[in-house]
């Protein structure tokens, strides 16, 4: 199951740097994960300082 970033995102960018398949991109006010690109590795969730990333 792919991961998603909640509204509690701090927009720090740590998750984007950690994603091995570059499935995370930045919008004006939040980061988003492309569910089709996400390989469900969980790397982003593990490094999120605000626990804003979870599996859907």
HUJONOR-V183461 format. One record per residue. N is the residue number from 0. RES is the residue in one letter. PSI is psi in whole degrees, 0 to 359 (999 if undefined). D_FIRST is the distance of its C-alpha to the first C-alpha in whole Angstrom. Layout:
n->N res->RES psi->PSI d_first->D_FIRST
n->N res->RES psi->PSI d_first->D_FIRST
//
This chain:
n->0 res->X psi->135 d_first->0
n->1 res->X psi->167 d_first->4
n->2 res->X psi->160 d_first->7
n->3 res->X psi->155 d_first->10
n->4 res->X psi->127 d_first->13
n->5 res->X psi->174 d_first->16
n->6 res->X psi->346 d_first->19
n->7 res->X psi->0 d_first->20
n->8 res->X psi->133 d_first->20
n->9 res->X psi->356 d_first->23
n->10 res->X psi->45 d_first->23
n->11 res->X psi->334 d_first->24
n->12 res->X psi->0 d_first->22
n->13 res->X psi->319 d_first->21
n->14 res->X psi->320 d_first->17
n->15 res->X psi->319 d_first->18
n->16 res->X psi->332 d_first->21
n->17 res->X psi->337 d_first->18
n->18 res->X psi->119 d_first->15
n->19 res->X psi->343 d_first->16
n->20 res->X psi->9 d_first->15
n->21 res->X psi->44 d_first->17
n->22 res->X psi->355 d_first->14
n->23 res->X psi->132 d_first->15
n->24 res->X psi->163 d_first->18
n->25 res->X psi->133 d_first->21
n->26 res->X psi->190 d_first->22
n->27 res->X psi->323 d_first->26
n->28 res->X psi->9 d_first->25
n->29 res->X psi->163 d_first->21
n->30 res->X psi->149 d_first->18
n->31 res->X psi->154 d_first->15
n->32 res->X psi->127 d_first->12
n->33 res->X psi->111 d_first->12
n->34 res->X psi->331 d_first->8
n->35 res->X psi->331 d_first->10
n->36 res->X psi->333 d_first->11
n->37 res->X psi->131 d_first->9
n->38 res->X psi->9 d_first->8
n->39 res->X psi->30 d_first->6
n->40 res->X psi->333 d_first->10
n->41 res->X psi->2 d_first->10
n->42 res->X psi->319 d_first->14
n->43 res->X psi->317 d_first->14
n->44 res->X psi->323 d_first->13
n->45 res->X psi->329 d_first->16
n->46 res->X psi->352 d_first->18
n->47 res->X psi->119 d_first->18
n->48 res->X psi->349 d_first->21
n->49 res->X psi->9 d_first->21
n->50 res->X psi->43 d_first->17
n->51 res->X psi->2 d_first->16
n->52 res->X psi->129 d_first->13
n->53 res->X psi->162 d_first->10
n->54 res->X psi->145 d_first->6
n->55 res->X psi->999 d_first->6
//
